């Protein structure tokens, strides 16, 4: 059984007047769960202000954990690990095509949880407003690890996520991204501190999302490489796929890096909007470091080195200044091209691990890798 603790007002009787004083509104519960059934019930039955704490261990739900319950900006619903305990929610017992966790709700804070081995996408937030995701992992799933989708997707923050090893076998790896922000609209969405790697398709994919999304301090690497011995492998392998399906939208990427991807490091993917790419690094991607051949992107202070097709493919509408392919701009030397430290454990509070990989010490060009 779950254990609920709540501060409840006690009914009192005013003896002199004979008037009963009714209980005041109960404050929201803190729910501590230690098995999959109680976890499912706690998620489904949450109300504004509920705090769900999950005890350490591996949980195997048999149906998608889901909720349509809204928190509020002042009283969000919280789903998190209990203290510093390690929690893994494993989709191995779910039916084919199921997601592990689905929210169609507003104002949730979800943190310190791993969602792994999902038959389909691990986490899907549909038409959500004001959700915060911090220090979670979405790994080894059957489609994209983490997804924001639907109209009314507003003011969501995805912070310090690791999403890796996702592969959709049915489509030969064509769809499984680290993070997908697809098929929807809504402003104020931010991805920061993400580490997106070894997914079968792209690190980040904004296909058919019609509002600007900002990504910063993020690493996307090793995507689109056939690690599954799939003879019909179809993953694209872009680090940052910034559009598609005819949407014209000015996404923003700041201080981020792409390396070792099978496709392009950063690409408009037919988005003709004024995408802004600022202080990023593209290193050793198999195709272009930066592919912006048809749009009106604004490329500034970016660093491209050792990409298979070249540093940049840019059309006449692109604004390009301060990048190492621009006239008069030098290419600073990397302190290290050994990426091993980028796989290390995150720092305190979930920050990206300290590394000298792809750092240069420059204050004017390229990602700072933190």
Beta strands, then each sheet from edge to edge (+ up, - down):
strand 1: 3-5
strand 2: 12-14
strand 3: 19-21
strand 4: 30-33
strand 5: 51-54
strand 6: 57-59
strand 7: 65-67
strand 8: 77-81
strand 9: 87-90
strand 10: 101-103
strand 11: 108-111
strand 12: 114-116
strand 13: 123-126
strand 14: 132-134
strand 15: 137-139
strand 16: 146-150
strand 17: 157-159
strand 18: 162-164
strand 19: 179-184
strand 20: 189-192
strand 21: 195-197
strand 22: 204-205
strand 23: 213-216
strand 24: 219-221
strand 25: 240-241
strand 26: 252-254
strand 27: 257-259
strand 28: 266-267
strand 29: 276-278
strand 30: 281-283
strand 31: 288-292
strand 32: 298-300
strand 33: 303-305
strand 34: 310-314
strand 35: 319-321
sheet 1: 1+ 4- 5- 8- 11- 14- 17- 20- 23- 26- 29- 32- 35-
sheet 2: 2+ 3-
sheet 3: 6+ 9+ 12+ 15+ 18+ 21+ 24+ 27+ 30+ 33+
sheet 4: 7+ 10+ 13+ 16+ 19+ 22+ 25+ 28+ 31+ 34+
end
